[in-house]
Amino acid sequence: MYGLLIGDALGVPYEFSAAIDLPETCLIEMAPPPWFHRAHAGVPAGTWSDDGAQALHLLKVLLDGETGLEERFAAGLQAWYSAGELTPDGQVFDIGIQTQEALARLARGVPPSHSGPYEERNNGNGSLMRVHPAALVPAADDRILVDRARRQSLPTHGHTRSLLACSLATITSARLLAGLPFVEALDQAQEYLETTTVDAERNELRIVLDGRLDAPNGSGYVVDCLWSSVAAVLRTRNFEDCVRCAISFGNDTDTTACVAGGWAGLIYGEQAIPLRWREQLHGKHLVEPMLERLVAAWD
């Protein structure tokens, strides 16, 4: 979780910038160089965005069980949006257009299983960015992991492509948690989906998997975000280089670094996260009680 949150917070100042306009990779820090025109200028360095807040809400919901997951998670998203719940300072920023639309539908009484826009154009990365906790809470089998990944997506992102991308990321994370190397974890996740995906979704699965053939752009499109994050992991050998690499692709920098940072946290461990970034992260008092519950769930 700290890998996810720190990746998110590190990427916040660089969001919306093209790769060519970013500082040198070695200069990417929580506080950018003085000459860089940072995004979200009023947000203190070390603050996670909507990505981290929604991931924490998902963790909170999953720690309380599977029953009514969509409804309880939708309520958490509404509490985040209306009152800044599980943000470091009570301030909401950087909310995606599709998520705003979904929350408006929820406010009108649309059930959370149907509130997420589901047209092909509705495949932003807003449910992928937060799915990591679906793999962290103990589950009896892969079927439950995929069920979690899909159900947490539905309130805001209902298209099959988003559901499958979240599922692939979740199985990959679960395999990393079990100690597998990243490439093997990713291969096993792909194999699982290829053997379990129903015929009606197989074309969408092929679109998700074919995304690996494209150059990483760090965009807000769910397939590009998934494979840009994979590229950041594969091109590096430690946590610091991984999240910096994710940011170096430009565009939706906080989300690419959030997804890659979650994986890198599993691969390298908390102690591999630079101490200066751990110390700069705001809101740790919100995280620690949930992590204590997560540890207890594994005992």
C-alpha positions as CSV (number, residue, x, y, z in Angstrom):
1,M,0.0,0.0,0.0
2,Y,2.8,2.4,0.7
3,G,4.3,1.6,-2.7
4,L,1.0,2.6,-4.3
5,L,0.5,5.8,-2.2
6,I,4.1,7.0,-2.6
7,G,4.0,6.4,-6.3
8,D,0.7,8.4,-6.5
9,A,2.0,11.3,-4.4
10,L,5.3,11.4,-6.3
11,G,3.5,11.6,-9.7
12,V,1.0,14.3,-8.7
13,P,3.2,17.4,-9.5
14,Y,4.1,16.0,-13.0
15,E,0.6,15.2,-14.2
16,F,-0.6,16.5,-17.6
17,S,3.0,17.1,-18.8
18,A,4.4,15.5,-21.9
19,A,7.4,13.2,-21.4
20,I,9.6,15.7,-23.2
21,D,8.7,18.5,-20.8
22,L,9.5,16.6,-17.6
23,P,12.7,17.0,-15.6
24,E,15.4,14.5,-16.0
25,T,14.4,11.3,-14.4
26,C,17.0,11.6,-11.6
27,L,15.4,15.0,-10.6
28,I,11.9,13.6,-10.1
29,E,11.1,14.1,-6.4
30,M,8.1,14.9,-4.3
31,A,8.9,18.6,-4.8
32,P,9.9,19.2,-8.4
33,P,12.8,21.5,-9.4
34,P,11.9,25.2,-9.0
35,W,11.8,25.8,-12.7
36,F,9.2,23.1,-13.4
37,H,5.6,24.3,-13.8
38,R,4.0,21.7,-11.5
39,A,0.4,20.5,-11.7
40,H,-1.9,21.0,-8.7
41,A,0.3,23.9,-7.4
42,G,-1.8,24.3,-4.2
43,V,-1.4,20.7,-3.2
44,P,1.5,20.1,-0.6
45,A,4.3,17.8,-1.8
46,G,3.8,14.2,-0.6
47,T,0.0,14.2,-0.9
48,W,-1.8,11.3,-2.6
49,S,-4.6,12.0,-5.0
50,D,-7.9,10.4,-5.8
51,D,-6.0,7.3,-6.7
52,G,-4.7,6.7,-3.2
53,A,-7.9,7.8,-1.5
54,Q,-10.1,5.4,-3.5
55,A,-7.6,2.5,-3.0
56,L,-7.8,3.1,0.8
57,H,-11.5,3.0,0.6
58,L,-11.4,-0.3,-1.2
59,L,-9.1,-1.7,1.4
60,K,-11.3,-0.5,4.2
61,V,-14.4,-2.2,2.5
62,L,-12.6,-5.5,1.8
63,L,-11.3,-5.7,5.4
64,D,-15.0,-5.8,6.4
65,G,-15.9,-8.7,4.0
66,E,-17.3,-9.5,0.6
67,T,-21.0,-9.0,1.2
68,G,-22.4,-5.9,-0.4
69,L,-19.0,-4.9,-1.7
70,E,-20.4,-2.6,-4.5
71,E,-22.8,-0.8,-2.2
72,R,-20.3,-0.2,0.6
73,F,-17.6,0.8,-1.8
74,A,-19.9,3.2,-3.6
75,A,-20.8,4.8,-0.2
76,G,-17.1,5.2,0.5
77,L,-16.5,6.9,-2.8
78,Q,-19.3,9.2,-2.1
79,A,-17.9,10.0,1.3
80,W,-14.5,10.7,-0.3
81,Y,-16.0,13.0,-2.9
82,S,-18.3,14.9,-0.6
83,A,-16.2,15.1,2.6
84,G,-12.6,14.2,1.6
85,E,-12.7,11.0,3.6
86,L,-9.3,9.2,3.5
87,T,-7.5,12.1,1.9
88,P,-4.5,13.5,3.8
89,D,-6.0,16.9,4.4
90,G,-9.7,16.6,3.6
91,Q,-9.2,18.1,0.1
92,V,-10.4,16.3,-3.0
93,F,-8.6,17.0,-6.3
94,D,-7.9,15.4,-9.6
95,I,-11.2,13.5,-9.9
96,G,-11.7,12.0,-13.3
97,I,-14.6,13.1,-15.6
98,Q,-16.0,9.5,-15.8
99,T,-15.9,9.1,-12.0
100,Q,-17.7,12.4,-11.6
101,E,-20.4,11.2,-14.0
102,A,-20.7,7.9,-12.1
103,L,-21.0,9.6,-8.7
104,A,-23.7,11.8,-10.1
105,R,-25.6,8.7,-11.2
106,L,-25.1,7.2,-7.7
107,A,-26.5,10.4,-6.2
108,R,-29.6,10.0,-8.4
109,G,-30.2,6.5,-7.1
110,V,-28.7,4.4,-9.8
111,P,-27.5,1.1,-8.2
112,P,-23.7,0.8,-7.9
113,S,-23.6,-2.3,-10.1
114,H,-24.9,-0.2,-13.0
115,S,-23.7,3.4,-12.2
116,G,-20.4,3.1,-14.0
117,P,-20.5,4.2,-17.6
118,Y,-20.1,1.2,-19.8
119,E,-19.6,2.3,-23.4
120,E,-16.3,1.6,-25.2
121,R,-15.2,5.2,-24.8
122,N,-15.6,4.8,-21.0
123,N,-12.3,3.0,-20.4
124,G,-10.3,5.4,-18.3
125,N,-7.9,4.1,-15.7
126,G,-10.0,5.1,-12.7
127,S,-10.8,1.7,-11.4
128,L,-7.4,0.2,-12.3
129,M,-5.6,2.8,-10.2
130,R,-7.3,1.6,-7.0
131,V,-7.7,-2.2,-7.5
132,H,-4.4,-3.2,-5.7
133,P,-6.1,-3.9,-2.3
134,A,-8.2,-6.6,-4.0
135,A,-5.1,-8.8,-4.0
136,L,-3.9,-7.9,-0.5
137,V,-6.8,-9.1,1.6
138,P,-6.7,-12.9,1.9
139,A,-8.9,-14.8,-0.5
140,A,-9.7,-18.5,-0.9
141,D,-9.0,-18.7,-4.6
142,D,-8.5,-16.7,-7.8
143,R,-12.2,-16.6,-8.5
144,I,-12.7,-14.4,-5.5
145,L,-9.9,-12.2,-6.5
146,V,-11.4,-11.6,-10.0
147,D,-14.8,-11.1,-8.5
148,R,-13.4,-8.4,-6.2
149,A,-11.6,-6.7,-9.1
150,R,-14.7,-6.6,-11.3
151,R,-17.1,-5.6,-8.5
152,Q,-15.0,-2.7,-7.3
153,S,-14.8,-1.4,-10.9
154,L,-18.6,-1.4,-11.6
155,P,-19.6,1.7,-9.6
156,T,-17.5,3.9,-11.9
157,H,-16.1,1.9,-14.8
158,G,-18.5,-0.7,-16.2
159,H,-17.1,-1.7,-19.5
160,T,-15.7,-5.2,-19.9
161,R,-12.3,-3.9,-20.9
162,S,-11.9,-2.1,-17.6
163,L,-13.1,-5.2,-15.7
164,L,-10.6,-7.4,-17.4
165,A,-7.7,-5.0,-17.0
166,C,-8.5,-4.8,-13.3
167,S,-8.6,-8.6,-13.1
168,L,-5.3,-9.0,-14.8
169,A,-3.6,-6.5,-12.5
170,T,-5.2,-8.2,-9.4
171,I,-4.1,-11.8,-10.3
172,T,-0.6,-10.4,-11.0
173,S,-0.5,-8.7,-7.6
174,A,-1.6,-11.9,-5.9
175,R,1.1,-13.9,-7.6
176,L,3.7,-11.3,-6.5
177,L,2.4,-11.5,-3.0
178,A,3.0,-15.3,-3.2
179,G,6.6,-14.6,-4.1
180,L,6.7,-15.2,-7.9
181,P,8.9,-13.1,-10.1
182,F,7.1,-10.4,-12.0
183,V,7.2,-11.9,-15.5
184,E,6.0,-15.2,-14.2
185,A,3.2,-13.5,-12.1
186,L,2.1,-11.6,-15.2
187,D,2.2,-14.7,-17.4
188,Q,0.1,-16.7,-14.9
189,A,-2.4,-13.9,-14.6
190,Q,-2.8,-13.9,-18.4
191,E,-3.1,-17.7,-18.6
192,Y,-5.8,-17.6,-15.9
193,L,-7.9,-15.1,-17.7
194,E,-7.4,-16.9,-21.1
195,T,-8.7,-20.1,-19.6
196,T,-11.6,-18.6,-17.6
197,T,-12.9,-15.7,-19.7
198,V,-16.3,-16.4,-21.3
199,D,-16.7,-16.3,-25.1
200,A,-18.6,-13.0,-25.0
201,E,-15.6,-11.3,-23.4
202,R,-12.7,-12.9,-25.4
203,N,-12.4,-10.1,-27.9
204,E,-12.1,-7.6,-25.2
205,L,-9.5,-9.7,-23.4
206,R,-7.5,-9.8,-26.7
207,I,-7.6,-6.0,-26.8
208,V,-6.3,-5.8,-23.3
209,L,-3.5,-8.3,-23.9
210,D,-2.5,-6.8,-27.2
211,G,-1.8,-3.5,-25.4
212,R,1.6,-4.8,-24.5
213,L,2.7,-4.3,-28.2
214,D,2.3,-0.5,-28.0
215,A,4.9,1.9,-26.7
216,P,4.1,3.1,-23.2
217,N,2.5,6.6,-23.1
218,G,1.4,6.9,-19.5
219,S,-2.1,8.0,-20.7
220,G,-5.4,7.8,-18.9
221,Y,-6.6,4.9,-21.1
222,V,-6.9,1.8,-19.0
223,V,-5.0,-0.5,-21.4
224,D,-2.1,1.9,-21.9
225,C,-2.0,2.6,-18.1
226,L,-1.8,-1.1,-17.4
227,W,1.1,-1.8,-19.8
228,S,2.9,1.5,-19.1
229,S,3.0,0.3,-15.5
230,V,4.3,-3.1,-16.6
231,A,7.0,-1.4,-18.7
232,A,8.1,0.6,-15.7
233,V,8.6,-2.6,-13.6
234,L,10.3,-4.5,-16.4
235,R,12.8,-1.7,-17.2
236,T,14.0,-1.2,-13.7
237,R,15.5,-3.1,-10.8
238,N,14.5,-1.1,-7.7
239,F,11.5,0.8,-6.3
240,E,12.9,4.3,-6.8
241,D,13.8,3.8,-10.5
242,C,10.5,2.0,-11.1
243,V,8.2,4.9,-10.0
244,R,10.5,7.5,-11.6
245,C,10.4,5.5,-14.9
246,A,6.6,5.4,-14.7
247,I,6.4,9.2,-14.3
248,S,8.9,9.7,-17.1
249,F,6.3,8.4,-19.6
250,G,4.4,11.7,-18.9
251,N,0.7,12.4,-19.1
252,D,-1.2,10.6,-16.2
253,T,1.9,10.4,-14.2
254,D,0.3,9.9,-10.7
255,T,-1.8,6.9,-11.9
256,T,1.0,5.1,-13.8
257,A,3.3,5.5,-10.8
258,C,0.5,4.4,-8.5
259,V,-0.1,1.1,-10.3
260,A,3.6,0.5,-10.9
261,G,4.4,1.5,-7.3
262,G,1.9,-1.0,-5.9
263,W,3.7,-3.8,-7.8
264,A,7.1,-2.5,-6.9
265,G,6.1,-2.4,-3.3
266,L,5.3,-6.1,-3.5
267,I,8.5,-6.9,-5.4
268,Y,11.0,-4.9,-3.3
269,G,9.3,-4.4,0.1
270,E,8.7,-1.3,2.2
271,Q,12.3,-0.9,3.2
272,A,13.3,-0.5,-0.4
273,I,11.2,2.7,-0.6
274,P,13.5,5.6,-0.1
275,L,13.2,6.9,3.4
276,R,12.9,10.5,2.3
277,W,9.8,9.6,0.4
278,R,8.3,7.7,3.3
279,E,8.9,10.6,5.6
280,Q,7.4,13.1,3.1
281,L,4.2,11.2,2.6
282,H,1.3,12.9,4.3
283,G,-1.6,11.1,6.0
284,K,0.2,8.0,7.3
285,H,-2.0,8.1,10.4
286,L,-4.9,7.2,8.1
287,V,-3.0,4.2,6.7
288,E,-1.5,2.5,9.7
289,P,-4.7,1.3,11.4
290,M,-5.8,-0.3,8.2
291,L,-2.5,-2.0,7.7
292,E,-2.6,-3.3,11.2
293,R,-6.0,-4.9,10.4
294,L,-4.6,-6.3,7.1
295,V,-1.7,-7.9,8.9
296,A,-4.2,-9.4,11.4
297,A,-6.3,-10.8,8.6
298,W,-3.3,-12.9,7.4
299,D,-2.6,-14.3,10.9
